[in-house]
Amino acid sequence: MGAEMAAEDGIVFAREAGVGVEEFRRVLLSSGLSRIRPVDDPARLAALIAGANMIVTARRGGELLGIARAITDSAWCCYVSDLAVEAGAQGLGIGKGLLDRLRAELGGGVCVILGAVPESVGFYEKAGMEPVSNVFWYPRSS
């Protein structure tokens, strides 16, 4: 794991091996992502955490305020599965800080990909991400 990076307001960004299911669930609920995540299925949330090979967190006083959960080969591409920031901490630069820390961990040779919910498109554009029109997917059936 990389060294921690602290912001002026006591928010610490760090790469972690994993997070607890309950704290992950709490941030998903508070952020609004709970409407599209299986927050009432602890076993599935645990599998989401276990399946991510890169987790970057934002904490203040040990409390999880934000999380970027990703899958990467660390050589070519990284898919960000979740970028969630607790509602009370939104607007503090945590989302951008998580992306910056993720990119610092990966280095410039790795592209970062994510699927944004429509109401978050403006945030990702402000963060410097470029939209692409040639992305395809098979949606989940359950």
N, C-alpha and C positions, 0 to 999 in steps of 0.2 A: 504494500500500500504506500501511496505517496504521502509526503508531509502535509500537515494541515495548513490551510491558508485562512487567516482571520481577517475579517473586514473591520472597519472602524467601530461599528456598532456592536461588536462582540459576537457577530455571526461567524461561525467557523465552517468552512467548506472543506470536506475531506472525502477521500475514497474509502469506503468501508467494505468489508467482506459480506456484510448482510445487515439487515435491520429486523427488529421484532415485528411480528405480524400485527400486533395491536397498534403499535405506533405508525406503521405503514397504513393500516386501515383508518386511523384517526386523521392522517393527512389527506388521504383520498376523500374521506367524508367532508372535511372542512374545505378542501380545494374545489369541490364540485365534480371531481372526476368519478365520484361514487355512482353517478347515473350511468356510467359506461364501464364500470369495473365490478368484479364479483365480490363486493365488500361483505356480503352475508355468507360467504363460503370460505372460512378460515383455512381449510386444506388447500384450496385453489390459490389463495393469497400467499400461503407458504410456498407453493410451487412456483408462483411468479417470482418471489424473492430468490429462491434456490436456483432458478433457471437463468437469472441474470448473472453475467460474469463481470459486470461493471456497475457498481452502485456508488453514486456520489451524493453526499448529503450536505444539508445546511442545518446547523444546530446552534442554539444559543443556550448557554447554561445546561447543556446536555439534552435539551428538548429538541426533537426533530421538527423543523419548520418547513423543510422542503427536501425533495428527493428526485434524483434522475436515475432511473433504472434502465440499463441498456444491455444489449448483446453485441459483442464485437469479436472480430478476429485479431484486433490490435495491429493489423498490417494494411488493411484496405478499406474496410467500412465498419460503421458502428450504427446500429439501429436503436434509437431511444424509444423504449416502450412506454415509459411514464415520465412525465415532468410535472410534478405536483408541488404546489406551495400552499401552505395553510392560509385560509382566507385573511386572518388577522395580520399576516406577514406579507401579503401581496402588496406590491408597490415599493418594496424596500430594496429591489435589485436582486432578490434571491434567485429568481428564475434565470436571469442573465448570468449570475454568479455560478450557478450550477452548470450551465452550458460552457462557460469559460473554463471552469475547473475540469469538466469532462474533456474539452478540447486540449487542455494543457496535459492531461494524463495520456491522451492518445497521440499527440504530436500532429504535425502538419500533413503527414502522408496518409491520414485516415479521414475519409469523409464521414459526416454525421447526417443521418437520415431520421426523420420522424414524421408521423402523421398527426396533423393538428386538428383539434376540434374547431369548427368554424369560428366560434367566438374568440379563439386564441390566435388567429392568423395575424392580426396586427402586431401582437407581441413578438412573434417569430420574425416578422419583417423588420421590426425595430431592433431586434437582436442581431440582425445582419444575415439571417438565413434567406436563401433564395427559393421561391416556389418552383416546382418542376411539374410539367404537365404529362410527362411520360412515365408515371409510376402506376403500377397495377397491383391488384390484390384480390385474393379470395376472402370474402368476409367470413367471420365465425358463424357457425350455424347454431351454436348454443353458448 
